[in-house]
Amino acid sequence: MYEPGVYHFSFQENFGNYIFQGSRLSSGKYHFQIGVLLTNPHFFIFSEVKNLSGKLIFDTEYNQLIRQLDDREGYFKDPLMQVNHQRFQFVNWLQQHKFNNKIPIYFVVIVNENSKIEPRNNEDSIADKVIRDTKLLDIVISLHNNHNKAFFTKKELQRLQNLLIDSHILSDPEILTLLNLNSEDLLTGVICPECTQLPMKRVHGKWICLVCKATSKNAHLQALHDYALLINPTITNKELRKYLHIDSEAVVNYILKAMNFDFTGNTKGRVYNLTSGT
């Protein structure tokens, strides 16, 4: 089943292409996730699907995507950089697994019909890389017509496709589902890095363990990481107050601002992306 914005990929298998969506792979030390990958003996295509409505302003100078909708502005990481980074990691992954990584690998960002595309700079590059989903078929046909050299045999491509399926690593939220657990089953608060007790208490800009009296300025970083993996990659000020056991909205706002997370929405309804930032 293809999610919204990926529907037009469903026709590609008729051309001998094979589609992977959301594969999570290991680069050795870290994990990286593929948006949508189209494989073919002659070329690969990476794509990042952005199902956002409103005006989408692509600012390649400051590497950001600005969304304007109903008098509100939201800021996101540059999806062109994201998908290009996926491509870079995948090239290394191919090399690690003894595959030909010289195959041409293209990348595009796909936006839906309810958005207006507005380049702030580099208009020609953005016009080539940011497309409507309906244009995908034309791009694939053009690449088929212009790439005659096969970099993978049918057998090699099948081995790659099998390895992609076998190498997919479940994210922690998926593991919770498999274990029949939900977020309410998890202990909340900041864990003491010394004695592993929780929750630590936030006092005057640092965390204090109520058991061993150890202090830390950044013990909350692990808690934020755990929340993103186990519960949700996005969070509001109210949700984080509850999770970290902090009463003050201003204190949590300071923590979120210091992390430099991407966010959407106005002050009161702001939603932060925990997978971005420092």
N, C-alpha and C positions, 0 to 999 in steps of 0.2 A: 504494500500500500504506500503510495507516494503522498507526502504531506503537501499542503498548499504551496504553490510556487515551484514544485518539483513535478507537477503533472506532465509537463511536456517532455520530461525525460522518459516517460513510460513508452513513448513511440520509438525510442532509440534502439531498443533491443531488436527491432525489425531490421536494423542495418548491421547486425552482427556485433553491436556494442553491448557491454555489460555494465550495469549501474550499481554503484555502492553508495549507500547513504548512511552517514553518521558513524562510519567505522572508527573505532578508537584503538590506536596502535601505540606500541612502545618504541621509543627511539633508543632505549637502553636505560638511560637515567630518568627520562621524563616520558609522559604520554602526550600524544597529540590526536586531535579528532578531525576527521575529514568531513566537510559539509556534504558535497555530492561529488563522486568521482565517476567519470565515464571512461571505460577502458576499451581500447581497440588495438589491433596489431600495429597500426601505423601512428597513432597519437593518443594521448590522454587529455582529458579536460577536467580541471578542477573548477568547482563553482561554489559560491557562497550565496545562499538565498536569503534575501531580506524582505520579509512580509510586513513591510511598514507602509502605512498610508500617509498622505500629506506631502509636503515639499521636502525632498531629500537633497541637501546641499553637500556635495563632495568637495572637501577641502584637502587637497594633497599636500599643500605647503605645511599645514599643521597636523596632517595625518588624522583627520577626524571626519565623521559623518554627522551633520547637523540635521535634525528633523524638526520641521515647523508644522504644527497642527493645532488649530483652534486657539491661536494666540499663545501657545506654549512652545518652548524649545527644549529638545533633548539632545544630548551629546553622546556619540558612540565612537568606538575605535574605527579607524579607516578599514572598511571591509576589503578593499583592494590589497592592503598590506596583510590583512589576516589570511586571505586565500593564497597570496604569494608566499607567505610563511609556511602555510600548509604544504604548498608545492615543494619548497626547499626541504622541509622535513621528510617528505615522501621520497624525494630523490635520494636522500641519505639512507632511508629505509630500504629502498630498492637495492642500493649498493651493499648494505649489510647482509641482504638475503641473496646475493649473487645474481641479481637480475640486471638486465641492460638498462642503465639509467640515462642513456643518451637519447631515448625516445623523446620527440617533441611533446612538451607538456604545456598546455595553454590554461589560462584561468580567466574566469568571468565572474561578475557579480550580477545576480538576477534580482530584479525588483518587480513588484506586481503592478497591475494596471491602475491601481488606486493611488499611485504616487506620481509626483512630478520630479523628474531628474533635473538637477541644476548644478552644473560644474562651477566651482568658484575659480578654478584654474586648470591648466592642462586639459583643455576641452577635447582635443583630438584623442588623447590617450583614454580619457574617461568615456568618450563615445564608442571606442573600440571594446572597452572592458566592462562597461555597465550597460546591461541590456534588459529588455522585457523578456519574459519567459517565452512569448510567442516567436521570438527571433532565434531561439536556440536551434530549431530544426534547420534553418538556413545556414547557420554557422557550421553545424555538423556536416551538412551536405557539401559545403564549400571546402572543408578540411578533407573530406573523403576524396574530392576531385583533385586536390592539390598535393596529396601525400600518397605516393605510390610505393615508397620503400617500407617494407615491413620490418619492425624492430623485434617483434615477438612472433614465434611460430604459434600455431594453434595450440600445440601441446604446452608450450611455455606460458602462454596466456592463461590456459586452464589451470596450470600450477600456481600462477600468481593469484588468480581468482580464488582458488581453494585456500591459499595461505592467508589472503585477506579475511576470509570468513573465519578461519581457524584462529587468527591472531587477534580478532576483536576482543577487547578487554572490557568487561562490564564496569560501568561507573558505580560508585558506591550507592547512589539512590536505587539503582537496579538491584544491587545486592540486598538492600533493605527489603525490597519487595519479595525477592526470592526467599528471604528468611522470615517472611510474614511479619515484619516489623514496620512501624511508622515513626514519624518524628516525635510523637508523644512518648515513645518508649526510651528516648535518649535522655541522658543526663545533661543539664544545661549549666552554663557558667564557665568561668575561666579556670583551667586546670593549673595547679601549682607545678612549675617545672622542677621543683626540688623534691617534693614528697608525693606529687600526683593527686593530692586531695583537691576537692572543689566544693563550693566556688570561692575564688579569691575575691577580695573586696577592693574596689577602686577608691583610693584616698589620695587627694592632692596630686593627681597626675601619674600615680603609679599603683601597681597591684600589690596587695598584701595578703599573704596566706594566713588564714585564721587558725591554722593548725601548727605549722612550723615557723611562722613569722617571717618567712622568706619574702623578699620584695622583687618586683620586676617592672620594667617600664613597657615591655612589649609582649607580655604573656598572652594578650588577647589575639595576637596574630594567628596562633594555632587554632583558637576558637573560631575565628573568621574562616580559616581554611576548612575546618571540619564542617562548619555550617554550609559552605558552598558545595562541598562534596556530598554531604549526607542529607541535607534538607532542601536547599534551593540556592542557585547561583546568584539570586537577587534578594535584596532585603530592604526594608524601610527602617527609619529611625525607631519607630515604635517596636518593631519586631526585634531589633538589635538590643534595645533596652531590656526587653523581656529575656532575651537569650543570655546577655551578659550580667543580668541582675543589677542593672543601673537604673536609678529613678530619674536622674537628670537628663532631660532632652538635650540641653546644651553640651553636656559632657560627651554624649554619644555623637552629637553633631561634630564636635571637635575631632573625635576619633575617625569618623568617616571622611571628614575634610582632609585630615592629615594623610589618609591612605590614597587620596587622589583617585577615587573610583569614578568610572563613568556613571552617569545618572540620567534619568528622564524625569520630567515633571517639575512642578513648582515646589517651593520650600516645604509646604505641608504634606504634599502628596508625592514627594520625591522618592524614587526607587533607585537603589544603587546596585551596580553590577560588581559582585565580589570577585569575579575572575579577571577584572581589569585592575588598574592601579599599580602601586609600587609594592 
